[in-house]
Amino acid sequence: MSLQDAAHAGAAAAHEETVSGVGHEHPSDGKYVQIAIFLGVITAMEVAIPYITEVSGIWLAVMLVLMVIKFFVVVAWFMHLKFDSSLFRRLFVGGLVLAVLVYLAALTSFQYFGDDTTSVDERRGDPPAGAEADH
């Protein structure tokens, strides 16, 4: 089978699904509105948390969980991954895991999870290295 024959076969199958309705059932408009409201609530929480408290410790974990929930809802419903092959699901989950790991590595490199007390910061009024503080 040539590449052109495969393209025509794929187009015919896609056309058949559209015409006859064979394939997965699409969500109703009401379902999409429910999903949009759910995503709006999660986004409002993500925006409100930094205004309410300092994002550290448990709040960082809450923000990461909210991010993952939004990712899965958007990918599952708006990108129709819920109805696709499990191979695509694995690819998206792998990408999400990689993104979270890169984000955590970046936060760690910026010392987000703790203060490096061995460093000297002259802007804070720390004594220069090797000098002892007067008692």
Steps between C-alpha positions, in 0.01 A plus 500: 500500500640837403502804723232659284276189532543506879404869510185432296408206725546715810292781351226254406493360854486850648224595258307183587522580873370851436217389272380188680584601857715192554766561764480644846212706629587867538411683821204734495530876509378492860786269594751742347344785700534293821864431419564868428345600835710235678817629333401858586464408868841329504659799325340737752649290782843511335480877471361552852750284691800734450286796612381319813825345618864460408535210259735261674492153646150357491368781281756420234380140503137620473593719203677209327198272555267765358731534199494124439120485532460781247744332264309171509158662457611712204682214331228244565200706393611782271769301320278187504777289651236322705378340179840432338752220521673435832832567321413870476399503866840357594678764291310784666552359850872462426513862387318612813737307727797651318354852530441461876854366550651791306288746698610345831863502386473868413346581839776303671771683308350832615506370860121528520471216751743645753750772567866426444630622836864445402499778244582862571272771369638847552164651408356342818781648707684169542866538602755435225639148477760433768393790723352426839202688633551728802329383818 
